[in-house]
Amino acid sequence: MSAPIAPFATAWPLAAMPAAAHSVPEVLALPQRTELPSGVEVPEVIADVAAQSVYAPEEIFDELQGIVDRAEGGGIDLSIVVLEANPTRDSELRDLATKVGAEEGGTVLVLSPNWVGSYSDSISRVRLESAQDSTYTGDAVVSADNFVDELLDPGTPWTLLTVIVLILVAAASALLIRVKLRRGDDSAPPLTPAPGSELSETSDSKQAETAETKTRP
């Protein structure tokens, strides 16, 4: 009977292995998907913004141009895009504003009948969205005017005021509690020593001495 054949194995040194056998596959970051409003000719929008800072229906063009000039006087490089119909999603307006802003820079406001989107390379997203809150008017001229008003002269800082009010309320509550505790200490009845205690005997002795003194001739 022949001896069993040992299993055949081949050891490859790691350094000698083919690169494909031990390399870690590279994970590529996919670009974030953007959706632009259908039916909008983006090159045409960018061309109008580059030339006049406004892309809008002719009947409101001059008024929007005046708003752009007012923003420029306040140090804001503003472009305004007005669409005559709402896109499928409101986020498409922000994507369009970002696309225009990437080409032309500055601050871009995009308005449709019911929605708004914006982009800026110099103004924070928080400030932009705060200004956007005043643009839901259904009138592109009024909305753009309100947007610029908010950027040039931000409204009441409600968050800061709320924090201040809470601090004042907490301080007043702490003071009231302290006053109540102090009044409670002042109005507390004097301690009455328990019968048979040392304090009770001392008190009785003092009372006896006082009575004896009063009865002497």
C-alpha positions in Angstrom: 0.0 0.0 0.0 1.4 3.3 -1.0 1.9 6.2 1.4 -0.8 9.0 1.2 0.1 11.9 -0.9 0.5 15.1 1.1 -1.7 18.0 0.0 0.0 20.4 -2.3 0.3 24.0 -1.1 2.2 27.0 -2.3 3.0 29.9 0.0 3.3 33.3 -1.8 5.3 35.9 0.1 3.1 39.0 0.5 5.6 41.2 -1.2 5.7 38.8 -4.2 2.0 38.5 -4.6 0.4 40.2 -7.5 -0.8 43.8 -6.6 -4.4 42.9 -7.4 -4.4 40.1 -4.9 -3.7 42.3 -1.8 -4.6 45.8 -2.7 -7.5 47.5 -1.0 -10.1 48.7 -3.5 -10.3 52.5 -3.6 -13.7 53.9 -2.6 -14.6 56.9 -4.7 -16.7 59.7 -3.3 -19.7 60.3 -5.6 -20.6 63.9 -6.3 -23.7 65.1 -4.5 -26.7 64.9 -6.9 -28.2 68.2 -7.8 -31.6 68.7 -9.5 -32.3 71.8 -11.5 -35.8 73.0 -12.4 -37.0 71.4 -15.6 -37.6 73.7 -18.6 -35.0 76.3 -17.4 -32.2 77.0 -19.7 -29.4 77.3 -17.2 -26.8 78.8 -19.7 -29.3 81.5 -20.5 -29.9 82.3 -16.9 -26.2 82.5 -16.2 -25.7 84.7 -19.3 -28.4 87.2 -18.1 -27.1 87.3 -14.6 -23.5 87.9 -15.9 -24.7 90.8 -18.0 -27.4 92.4 -15.8 -27.5 90.6 -12.4 -31.2 89.8 -13.1 -33.1 87.0 -14.9 -36.8 87.8 -14.7 -39.9 88.6 -16.7 -39.6 91.9 -18.5 -42.5 93.6 -16.6 -40.6 93.4 -13.3 -37.0 93.6 -14.6 -36.5 97.3 -13.8 -37.8 97.0 -10.3 -35.6 94.1 -9.5 -32.6 95.9 -11.0 -33.3 98.7 -8.6 -33.2 96.2 -5.7 -29.9 94.8 -6.9 -28.5 98.4 -7.0 -29.7 99.0 -3.4 -28.1 95.8 -2.3 -24.9 96.8 -4.0 -25.0 100.1 -2.1 -25.0 98.1 1.1 -22.0 96.0 0.1 -23.9 92.9 -1.2 -23.2 91.6 -4.6 -26.7 90.3 -5.4 -28.2 88.5 -8.4 -31.9 87.7 -8.7 -33.5 84.9 -10.7 -37.3 84.7 -11.0 -39.0 81.7 -12.4 -42.6 81.9 -13.6 -43.6 78.4 -12.4 -42.7 76.3 -9.3 -40.3 73.4 -9.8 -41.0 69.9 -8.8 -39.2 70.4 -5.5 -38.3 73.5 -3.6 -34.7 72.3 -3.2 -34.3 72.7 -7.0 -34.3 76.5 -6.5 -31.4 76.2 -4.1 -29.5 74.0 -6.5 -30.1 76.5 -9.3 -28.9 79.4 -7.0 -25.8 77.3 -6.2 -25.2 76.6 -9.9 -25.4 80.3 -10.8 -23.3 81.3 -7.8 -20.6 78.9 -8.7 -20.3 80.6 -12.1 -20.8 84.3 -11.1 -20.1 84.4 -7.4 -21.7 86.7 -4.9 -25.2 86.2 -3.5 -28.0 84.6 -5.6 -31.7 84.7 -4.8 -34.0 82.4 -6.9 -37.7 83.0 -6.6 -40.7 81.1 -7.9 -44.4 81.8 -7.2 -44.4 79.9 -3.9 -40.8 78.9 -3.1 -37.3 80.4 -2.7 -33.7 79.3 -2.8 -30.5 81.2 -2.2 -26.7 80.9 -2.3 -23.9 83.1 -1.2 -20.1 82.9 -1.1 -19.9 85.6 1.6 -23.1 85.4 3.8 -23.7 82.5 6.2 -26.5 79.9 5.5 -28.1 80.8 8.8 -28.4 84.4 7.8 -29.6 83.6 4.3 -32.4 81.4 5.6 -33.4 84.0 8.1 -33.7 86.5 5.3 -35.6 83.9 3.2 -38.3 83.8 5.9 -39.6 87.2 4.7 -39.8 86.2 1.0 -42.9 84.1 1.0 -45.2 86.8 -0.3 -46.2 85.6 -3.8 -44.8 88.8 -5.2 -41.3 88.6 -6.6 -40.5 92.3 -6.2 -41.8 92.5 -2.6 -40.0 89.2 -1.8 -36.6 90.4 -3.2 -37.0 93.8 -1.4 -37.7 92.0 1.9 -34.7 89.7 1.4 -32.4 92.7 0.9 -34.0 94.5 3.9 -33.2 91.5 6.2 -29.6 91.2 4.9 -28.9 94.9 5.3 -30.7 95.3 8.6 -31.2 92.0 10.4 -34.3 91.9 12.5 -34.7 91.5 16.2 -32.3 88.8 17.6 -35.0 86.8 19.3 -32.6 84.0 20.4 -30.4 86.5 22.3 -33.4 88.2 23.8 -34.9 84.8 24.9 -31.6 83.9 26.6 -31.5 87.2 28.5 -35.1 86.9 29.6 -34.4 83.3 30.9 -31.4 84.6 32.9 -33.4 87.4 34.4 -36.2 85.0 35.4 -33.8 82.6 37.0 -32.1 85.4 38.9 -35.5 86.8 40.1 -36.6 83.3 41.2 -33.4 82.8 43.2 -33.7 86.2 44.9 -37.4 85.4 45.8 -36.4 82.1 47.3 -33.7 83.7 49.3 -36.0 86.4 50.7 -38.6 83.8 51.7 -36.0 81.7 53.5 -34.8 84.8 55.4 -38.3 85.8 56.4 -38.9 82.2 57.6 -35.8 82.4 59.8 -37.0 85.7 61.3 -40.5 84.6 62.0 -39.6 81.2 63.6 -40.8 80.9 67.2 -38.2 80.8 70.0 -37.1 77.3 71.0 -38.9 76.0 74.1 -36.6 73.8 76.2 -37.9 70.4 77.0 -39.0 69.8 80.6 -36.2 68.4 82.7 -33.4 69.5 80.4 -30.5 71.6 81.4 -31.9 74.6 79.5 -35.3 74.1 81.2 -33.8 74.1 84.7 -31.7 77.2 83.9 -34.8 79.0 82.7 -36.9 78.0 85.7 -34.1 79.1 88.0 -33.9 82.5 86.3 -37.7 82.9 86.5 -37.6 82.0 90.3 -34.9 84.6 91.0 -36.8 87.2 89.1 -40.0 86.5 91.1 -38.0 86.5 94.4 -36.5 89.9 93.6 -39.9 91.4 92.9 -41.4 90.2 96.2 -38.6 91.6 98.4 -39.6 94.7 100.4 
